[in-house]
């Protein structure tokens, strides 16, 4: 990344932050004034309505006053609701989240019957530093990519049975010699029995972490997804299977029996990411259990835990003929807090893998017997008091992960470099909740000094 580009990116970031900081105080006063005026109008209309009802006068006048009161009350509730909204960033559908879906992915649940169409997309520009942290040439080439274009297609047969799907186009061009692909990310039937217990069957998203289920671009801060939720939790991660989901009060859950990972795709740098089978003639010698439990502890505060466990050998053996079981357990704890203009998330994830020595022999490189990672992020919407649809959120994220936290004895003491730390600082602007313009800087650190820092800019949308 040359100096001019760096200065331009920094200037753009400062302009966006400055605009939000200037607008923030005025917007706060404006919102408070609007709430105060609405409260007075609601109080006055309530008194007039009660007086008319006590006097037994004017049926038409009573109906008109009641209608006006309902409209004002809804507007007042909307303005106040921004302080305690218990939804994901950029979304306004907590019911969808409890089903394990992002807002646009849940459109089929909101129609009476028939076809639903939704989707999302994201464009990503990456500008890399010319040198590594150690001062060597980075060899990186700046990139601009239509990273994803997604279509959700659903069909609601009746109030009890529906179909939902997600068709993904990546990197603009797919085919022989092209960088992109076309893939199915969701394709399932829901049998809605009771809010507390329903059945889902087909291709499902493994219910772990935040991003794997909620990955529409306006629902997370950064231009690209968090590194921990790519290298420890391998988003986007889908498998074929069947399970149950539901909610009761403040608690929601999902539990599935699905195809498991294939250890033949594990690696030193990306951990278990290459083991995802994604429903493509998936080996089913080994199956897996996954589950998730979330609790809305208080307005705006969610805490939860999720896990995935199963064998990953899929009937494979080493070069010497030794069977591989590859028992794997991944689990995470996570929390999200929204209060006034604050949006914050935290996640810690860990993987334990048996037969890592046999799997390392199978793939020809060391694979970690233990892997772990965490991140914390926080942002503040400087326009939150305004009460409108716009958001301007400066944010910071700190994450750390190690795909070689523990390795088989044969590789111990070899100085393997699996530890990576990432600091992301940026800003996201949403003119409306469904559209996000993002700019951020990422500082990568490794023990070897081989990491390369970068600027990112992105445009994301959902519908």
N, C-alpha and C positions, 0 to 999 in steps of 0.2 A: 504494500500500500504506500503510495507516494505521499509526500508532505502536503501537497495541495488538496488531495482527496481527504486526508485526515482532518485538515483544517475546515474544509467544507462540511464534513459530517458533524464535526464538533459544533460549528456555527449553527447548523440546522437544529441540532439538539438543544442548544441554548435558546434559540428563537422560540421553539415550541414550549420549552419550560417557562421562559419569560412570559409568553402570551398567557399561559395558564395561571401563573402567579399574579399577573396584573388583573386578570379577569376574576380571580378567586374572591377577593374581598367584596367587590361590587356585586358579584353574583350572590354571595352569602346574604348581604343586606336585602337584595331584591327578593330572594326566596323567603326570608323571614317576614318581610312586609306582606307578601302574598298570602302566607299562612295566617298572619294576623287578621287581614281583611276578610279572608274566607271564614275564619272562626267567628268573626262578628256577624257576617251575613247568615251563617248557619244558625247561630243563636237567635237572631232576629226572626228568621223564617220559622224556626221551631216554636217560638212564642206565639207568632201569628197563627200558625196551624193549630196549636192547642186551643187558642181562644175561639177559633171558628168551630172546632169540634165541640167545645163545651157549650157554645151557643146554638148548636144544631143548625147552622146556616150554610147555605151555598155548596151543594155537592160539587159543582164544576170548579168553583174556586178552591175547594179543599184538594181536589185532584191535581189542579195546576200547581198549587203550592207544594204539595207532596212531591211532584215531579221535579220542581226546581230544587227542592231540598236534597233529593237523591243525587242530582247532578253535582251540586256543590260538595256534598259529602264525599262523593267518589274522587273529585279533584283534590280535596283536602287529604284524603287517605293516600292518594298517589304521591303528593308532595312529602308527606311525613314518612312514607314507606321507604324512601331512599336511605333513611337513617338505619333501618333495621332489616333491609332486604336480605333474606337468607338464600341467595342464589349464587351461582358461579359467576365470575367476572364476565360481563358481556351478555349474560343470559338472564331470562326472566321466567324460567320454568322449573321450579324446584321439584314439581311432580315428575318431570322428565328425568331429572337427575336421580330420583329414587328408583326409576326403572333402569338405570344404567345407561342413559342416553343424553346426548347434548340436545339443545333446544330444537334445531332443525331436523335432527334425526327422529324426533318424537311427533312430527306433524300428523302422522297417520292416526295417532291416539286422539287428536282433537277434532276429527271430522265425524260426521254422522255415519257415512257409508261411502264406499267407492274408492277412487284413486287419490293418492296424495303425492305431491312432488316437492322436494326440497333439495338443498345442496349447500356446498361451500367451495371456496377456492382460495388459493394463496400464491402470491408471487414473492420470490425471495431474491434479494441482491446481497452477495457476500463479497467483501473487500478485504483481502488478506494482507498481513504485514509482509514486507519484502524479506525479512530475516526471522529466524527462530529466536527464542529467548537466549540461546547460547551464541547468537551472532552469525550463524551460518545462513547461507541463502535458503529461503523457505521453499522455493520451487513451486509455490502455489499460484494458481491463476484465478483472478477475480471471475465471479460467475453471476449471471442473471438467469433465473429459472422460473418458469411456470411450474411450480413444484407439485401442486395438486389441483385437480378439478373434480369435484365429487357430485354425484347425483343420488339423492335418496328417492326411492320409488316404493310406495306402500299401497296396500289394498286392504280396506276394512270390509270384511264380509258381513259382519253384524256386530252387536255389542260384545260378543264373547270371543270371536275369532278374527285375527288380523295377520297380515303378512307385512314384513318390513325388510328393505334391502338397501345396501349402499354399494354403488359402482364407482370405482376409483380410476381416474386417469392420472398418471404421474409423468412429469417431465416432458409434456407436450407431444412427443412423438414416440410411438411404440412400434415394434417390429424388428426384423433382423438388422442388427447393427445399429439400432437406435437406442437412446439412453432410457426411454420410458417404458411403462408397462400399463396394461389394463388388468384390473383385478377386482374381485368381489370381496368386500370387507364385512358385509353383513348379509345374511339371507336366512331369516327365521320366521317361524310361526309362533304367535302367542295365543294361548288359550286362557282367557281371563275368567277366572272362577270366583275369586273373592279378593278384595284389596290385600288381605293378609297372605294369600297363597295362590300363585298362578304358575302356569307351565310354559316354558319356552324351549323350542327345539329347532335345530338347524345350525347355521354358522353364527357363532356368538362371539362377542368381545370378552376376553378373559377379564374378570372383574377385579383388577388390581391397580393400585396407584390412582392418580387423578387423570392423567392425560390419555390413558388407553381407552377410556370410555368417553371422556369429554375433551375431544381434540379439535373441535372447530376453531379456527384461528382467533375469532374475537373472544374466546373463553380463556385464553392465557396471555400473559404479558408479552413475552419475548417474540422476536422475529421467527425464531425456530424453537422447537420443543426443548425442554430441559434435558441436559445430557444424562442425568441419572435415570430419567424415564425413557431413555433410548438404550443405554448400555447396561443397566441393571434390570430395570423393567423394560422389556423390549417392545415398546409401542411402534406401530400398531400391531397388536397381538390378537389374532382370532383363531378359533378352533371349532371343529364340528362336534356337536354333542347335544345334550338335553339337560334341563335343570328347572329350578323353581326360583321365584322371586316374589317379593311382597313388602308390605309395610304395615306397621301398627303404631299409631301415635307418633312419637319422635324417632322411631327405629325403622330402618329399611335394610333389606338383605337381598343377596343373590347367591345361589349355589348351583354349580354345574358339574356334570360328568362329561369329559371331553377327550378327544385325542390328546396325547401328550407331545412333548418336544422330541426332536430327534437329535441325539448327542453327536451325530456325524457332522452337524453344522456348528458345533461350539468352537470358540477360538480364544486366543490370548487377549486380543485387544477389544473384541466386542462381546465377550462372555457367551451367554446363551442365545444371543440375538439370531444367529444363523440357524438355530434349531427350530424356529417356528415353521410349522407345516402349512398353515393357511388354507387347509381344506383341499389342497391340490394332490389327489391320489395319496392322501396322507397314510403313512404307516400306522396301523392300529394294533400292533402287538402289545403296546403299553398304553393304558389310559391314565387319566389324571383327574383329580378333584380340585376344584377351585371355589372360593367363596369370599364373601365380603359382608361386613356389618358396619353400618354408619348410624350415628346418633346425632340428632339435632339437639345439642345440650341446652342451648339458649338461642334466642333470636340472633341469627348471623353467625353462630358458632357450631361447627360440625367437627366431630372426631370419629375416627373409624380405624378398622383393621381389615386386612385382606391377606389371602394366602393361596398358593398353588402347590400341589404336591403330587408326585407320581414318578414312575420309572421312565427313563429316557433312552434306554439301550435299543428299543424297538427291534429286538431279535438279532442284533448285530454281535459280532465277535471280533476279537483282536486278530492281528496277523497270525498269532500263534494259536488261534482257535478258542481263546478263553471267552466265555459268554460275558456280556456287559449288561449289568442291571441299571446302573446310573441313577439310583434314587436321588431325586432332587426335591428340595423344599424351598420355595420363595415366599417370603411374607413381608408385609410392610405395615407401619402405623402412620397415620396421616391426620392432619387437622387443617381446617380452613376457618378464617375469622373475617367477618365483614362488619365494620362498625363505623357509621358516618362515612367519611371518605376513605377509610382504611380497607385495603384488601390484602390479606396475608395468607400464606400457605406454608406448611412444613411437612416433610415426608422423610422417613427413614426406611430403607429396604435392605434385606439380607438374603443371601442364597447359600445353601449347604448342598454340596454335590458329592455323592459317594462314587467310587470307582473313577476318580479323576485321573489316576495313573493309567488305567486302561483306556479311558477316553483320549488322553493325551497321546497314547500310542496309536490309537485309531486315526486321529486327525493330523498327527505329525507335528504337533506343537504343544507347549504346556497349556493346560486348561486349569483354572483355579478350582480348588476344592471348596473354597469359601470366597464369596464376592459380596461387597456391600457398598452402600452409598446413601447420601442424604442431601437434602437441600432445604434452605429457608429463603423465602422471598416476601417482600412487602412493597406495596405501592400506595400512593395517596392520590385520590381523585380531587384535584384542586378546584373542580367545578361542582362538587357534590351539593353545595348549598343552593345552587341555582335552581334545581328542581326540574330541569329540562332533560333531554335525551343525551346531550353531549357529555363526554368524559375526557379528561386529560390527566393521565396517570404517570408521573415519574415513578420508577421502580428500581429496586436492586435485588439481585439474587446471588446467593453464595451456595455453591454445591461442591461436593467432594465424593469421589467414588474410586473403587479399586476392583478391577476384574481379576486380579491375582492376589487377593488379600491373603490367602493361604494356598500353597501349591503342593503337589506330591513331593515326597522326600527326594526323589531323583533330581528335582529341579531347585531344591532349596539351596540358598547361598549363591545363586547364579546372578543375583542383582537384577532380576526381572522388574521391569518398570510398568506396573499396572495402575499406579496411583495417579489420579488426575484431579486437579482443583480448578474450578472455573468461577470467575466473578463476572456477572453480567449487570451492566448499568444502562438504563435506557428510558424511553418514554413511549407511551401508546396513546394515540388520540382517536376517539370514536365520535364522529359526527352524529351517528345514530348507533344504537346497540348492535346492529348487525354488521357494521363495517369498522375495521380497525386499520389505522396507519401506524407503523411501528419503526422505531430507530433505536439501535442499541450497540454497545461496545462490549466485546467479550475478551477477558484476559484469561488465557490458559496457562497452567503451570504444571510441569512434570519434573521429576528429579533429574532427568537427563538433559533438560533444557531444550528438548526437541519440539516443544509446543510452539504454535503460531497464533498470535492474537488476530482479531478481526473486527471489522464493523459490519453491521447487518442493517438492511432496510427491508420492510415487507409491507405488502398490502393484502389484507385478508377480508373475507366477507362470508356471510351465510344467509340463507333465505329459506 
